[in-house]
Amino acid sequence: MISPTRTASIFRGSRGGAAIAAAALLALATGCGSGTDEPADGSTSTVGRPTSHPVKDTSIAAEPGERFTLTVDQNASTREYWYLVDPEPDSSVLVSRGQDYASDSGDEPGAGGRLTFTFEAKGKGTTRFTLLHCTFTTCQGNTSTRPPETTGPSATPTTGAATPSQAPERITYTVTVN
């Protein structure tokens, strides 16, 4: 970065140099904004920013056009995955805007992370959708992008304990758009 003293000396010998130096110093002093993610007018508008809901908040109210997120812990190294499964939301009321995964520890092997599902309210009404939580003990044949073929308990292993696996966790959400 050029110091203010150095900037002023660069323009000292030129005609109008004082005005140019003053403008350069003003630009350096003020920068290009407040340095925050807040709007320049000082308002605290959340337009464009989704509302985050806790996973266990299964009854959600939204306005048309509003986006909201649900964030869950996920760890591929332990075959722990979450999926949006049937019943999916009525698309005239609510649409899925996808998922985003963020690792807790960068690219470190075995690190867990957080998977965020984003939804957008479209029109007035009430709809339901379900998130399915699979672990290595509750689902077989699933990957990060492919849910299991069945949402019932996994097949009993041919060796080891004779007790069947637990059923995967299913969380059903009810969304009302006013």
N, C-alpha and C positions, 0 to 999 in steps of 0.2 A: 504494500500500500504506500502511496506517495504521501509524505507528511504535508500538513497545511503550509508550513514555511517553504518547503521545496516547490509546491504548486505555485505559490505567489511569486517566487523568484523566477520561474519559467516564463511568466507572462509580463514581468516588470518592464522589459525593454520594448514591448510591442504597443502599438497604438490601441487604446481601448483595453489594454492588459488588465487594468484594475477591475473593470467590469467583468471580464472573463474570469479573473481570479476569484472575484466575489461569488460569481455563479458557481464555479467549481467547488468553492468552500461550502456554499449552501447545499449543493448536491451531496457532498461528503457528510455533512452534518445531519441532514434529514434522511438520507438513504432513500429506499424505494417504497417504504411503507412502515408499518408499526413493528414488523418482525414477528407477528403472531398470526395465527390462523383466523383471528377475528375479522369481521368485515371492517373496511376502512372507515365507515360512518359511525363505528362504536356500538352498533346494535349487536344483540346476541341472537340473531336469527339462526334457526337450525334448519332452514330450507336446504335441501340437498344432503343433509347429514342424517343417516338412519338412527332411529331410536333403538337402543339395545335393551332387550328383555332377558331376565334370568330364564334359564332352561326350564325351571319348574313352574314358571308363570304360564299356565296352560290356557288362560282366558285372556285374550288380547283385544283391546279396542283400538281402532285406527280410523283415520279420516281418508277419503279418496286422495290418492297421490302420495300418501305417507309411506315411507320405507321403514322397515324395522329389521333387526337382526336377532338371531339366537346363536350363541357361541358355546361350543362344547369342547371338552378335552378329548384328544385323539392321539393314539400312538401306534403307528404302523408296525413298529418293531415287535409289538406284542399282539398284533392282529386285532387291534381295537379300532373299529370304524363306526361312523354314523352315516345314515342314509335317509333321504326323503322317499317314503314309500306310500303305497295306497293306504288309505284314501289320500290322494293329492288334493290340493285346494281347487275349488271351483274357480276357473280362470276369469269369470266375469266379476268375481269379488276380490280375488287375491292371486298374484302370480309370483313364482319363484324367480329371483334375479341371480341365482347361482350361489356358489360356495367359494370360500377363500380359506386356504390353509396357511398358518404362520407357525413355524417351528419355534419352540422355546429356546433352543440352543443352536441356532444356525444349521449347519450341515453335519453336526456331530452325530455319529451313528447311535441309534437307540434313543435319540431324544424325542420326547413327546412334543405336542404342539396344541394349537387351538384351531378348530374348524368353525367358520362363521357362515351360517345360512342367512341370505338376505331375501326379503319378501317385499312386495309393493302392493298396497291396497289399491284396487282398481275401481270398484263400484259398490254401491250400498248393498248390504246383505250380510249373511253369516255363512261361514264355511269352516271346514275342518281339514286338517292334514296331520300326518304322523311322521315322527322321526324314529328310526329303528337304530338301536345301539347294539352292535355285535362285538363280542370278544372271542378269543380263541376257544373258550369253553361253550359259547352259545350258538355259534354259527359255523358252518362248514362250507368251503368252496367260495368264500367271498374274498374280494380284494378291495383296494381303496376306491375303485370305480365300478365294481360289480357287486351288488348286494347278493346275499345267498338266494338260492332258488326257492327256499322255503323259509317262512318266518316262524316255524315251530322249532322245537328243540332239535339240536344236532343229533346225528346218528350216534348210537352208543358205540364206543370203540370196541374192536374185536378182542383186544387184550386189556387187562387192567380192571378197574372197578366196574361192577355190573350196574351201577346206578346211571340213569340217563342224564344228559347234560341239562342245564337250566334253559328255559326259554329266553330269547333275547328281550331286552327291555324295549318297550314301545311307549312313546309319549305322544298322546294325541292332543292337538291344540285346537281351540275354537276361537276363530277370529271374527269379530263383528266390525263391519265398516259402516260408519254412520253417515 
